[in-house]
Amino acid sequence: MISYDTPLSIVEQLRSRISHYISENNREWNNSAVWIDKMEFQNVIHLIIAMEREYLQFSADGCGC
């Protein structure tokens, strides 16, 4: 949750930082998104922050190739 008067530039900065983290750790993470879910009485904005974990498939010999 963030305050209703939080500038959208702050939300964009959060999205950018999450994207940067994922690109730096791309062996563990695959994708992300930040969405505005709902607003309550012009006091609170609920955000959804989604991060997709990288799926590694292992072969029979235990190699993650």
C-alpha positions as CSV (number, residue, x, y, z in Angstrom):
1,M,0.0,0.0,0.0
2,I,1.1,3.5,-0.7
3,S,-0.4,6.9,0.0
4,Y,-2.9,8.3,-2.4
5,D,-0.7,11.4,-3.0
6,T,2.4,9.4,-3.9
7,P,3.7,10.6,-7.2
8,L,3.6,8.1,-10.1
9,S,7.3,8.7,-10.6
10,I,7.9,6.9,-7.3
11,V,5.9,3.9,-8.4
12,E,7.9,4.0,-11.7
13,Q,11.1,4.1,-9.7
14,L,10.0,1.1,-7.7
15,R,9.2,-0.8,-11.0
16,S,12.6,0.2,-12.4
17,R,14.5,-1.0,-9.4
18,I,12.7,-4.3,-9.3
19,S,13.4,-4.8,-13.1
20,H,17.1,-3.9,-12.5
21,Y,17.3,-6.5,-9.7
22,I,15.8,-9.1,-11.9
23,S,18.2,-8.4,-14.8
24,E,21.1,-8.6,-12.3
25,N,19.9,-11.9,-10.9
26,N,18.5,-13.5,-14.1
27,R,19.5,-17.0,-13.1
28,E,16.9,-16.9,-10.3
29,W,14.2,-14.5,-11.7
30,N,12.6,-14.2,-15.0
31,N,10.1,-11.3,-15.1
32,S,8.3,-8.8,-12.9
33,A,5.3,-6.3,-13.0
34,V,3.9,-3.6,-10.8
35,W,0.2,-2.9,-11.1
36,I,-2.2,-0.6,-9.3
37,D,-4.8,-2.9,-7.9
38,K,-7.4,-0.6,-6.2
39,M,-7.8,2.7,-4.5
40,E,-9.6,3.1,-1.2
41,F,-11.5,6.3,-0.4
42,Q,-8.8,8.4,-2.0
43,N,-6.5,7.5,0.9
44,V,-4.7,4.4,-0.1
45,I,-3.5,2.8,-3.3
46,H,-3.0,-1.0,-3.3
47,L,-0.2,-2.3,-5.5
48,I,0.4,-5.7,-6.9
49,I,4.0,-6.6,-7.3
50,A,4.6,-9.8,-9.2
51,M,7.9,-11.6,-9.7
52,E,8.3,-14.7,-11.8
53,R,10.8,-17.2,-10.6
54,E,13.1,-18.8,-13.2
55,Y,12.3,-22.5,-13.7
56,L,15.3,-24.7,-14.1
57,Q,14.8,-28.1,-15.6
58,F,17.2,-30.7,-14.5
59,S,18.3,-33.6,-16.7
60,A,18.7,-37.2,-15.5
61,D,22.4,-36.6,-14.7
62,G,21.6,-33.7,-12.3
63,C,22.9,-31.0,-14.7
64,G,20.7,-27.9,-15.0
65,C,21.5,-27.6,-18.7
